[in-house]
Amino acid sequence: MHRPCDTGFLHKPGSAAFIVIFLWVSLALAGAARAASPLDTSFGSGGKVFTDFSHYRDVVYDMAVQPDGKIVAVGVATLVSSGVQTTKFGLARYNSDGTLDNSFGADGRVSTDFPNIEDVAYGVALQPDGKIVVVGSTFNTDTADFAIARYNSNGTLDNTFGSGGKVIVDFATRRDEARAVVIQPDGKIVIGGSAVVNGGLGFALDFALVRLNGDGSFDNTFDGDGKLTTNIPGP
């Protein structure tokens, strides 16, 4: 089973791990030096926030700051039910002081399940209308596909996007992982990541791109079918 590498934010290993948000404030003051902590103590507890989804393993991979100052963090939430462990897209939204925003999902938290064994969110982008686009991958035993979800500003899935707010993209390769997303000025959604394809000497890792229309359908003006892979040969 895939195990995501931890990047960007810290988590506590072991039986209980938590999403950790660090708000670092960097101040440059001309002609003056400050011997203060880099953590903003007005945020959370001493500049730090811990958010638990399941008493097991929760990790943040990306975040975005809304125009109103609220913070959206995305990653993986590990849930255990009847002894069975599953991982899902995990989202949390914080007020600017680090408290969970109770107008978002259930007490500031949302988890979203795709059909496969393991789901991980790696990237997030904010639309001008307040909707939230989250991308990542949904993993089976030895395959993976791009997984995209769009949420309304209150954390519910946007049913005008894809199927019930979700889109799965298969490049017909062994393993596809979406890592980043941007929103174009015209509302189209560009998602970047990687695709593992069969090569002459085994497997090759290619760049993979998808462009979706605002409703989650493929933009067929982009490489004919809305998706492409690019291989850059090594030296």
Secondary structure, DSSP 8 states (H G I E B T S, - for coil): -------SS----SS---EEEE-B-----TT------SB-TTTTBTTEEEE-SSSS-EEEEEEEE-TTS-EEEEEEEEEEETTEEEEEEEEEEE-TTS-B-TTSTBTTEEEE--SSSEEEEEEEEE-TTS-EEEEEEEE-SS-EEEEEEEE-TTS-B-TTSTBTTEEEE--SSSEEEEEEEEE-TTS-EEEEEEEEEEETTEEEEEEEEEEE-TTS-B-TTSTTTSEEEE-----
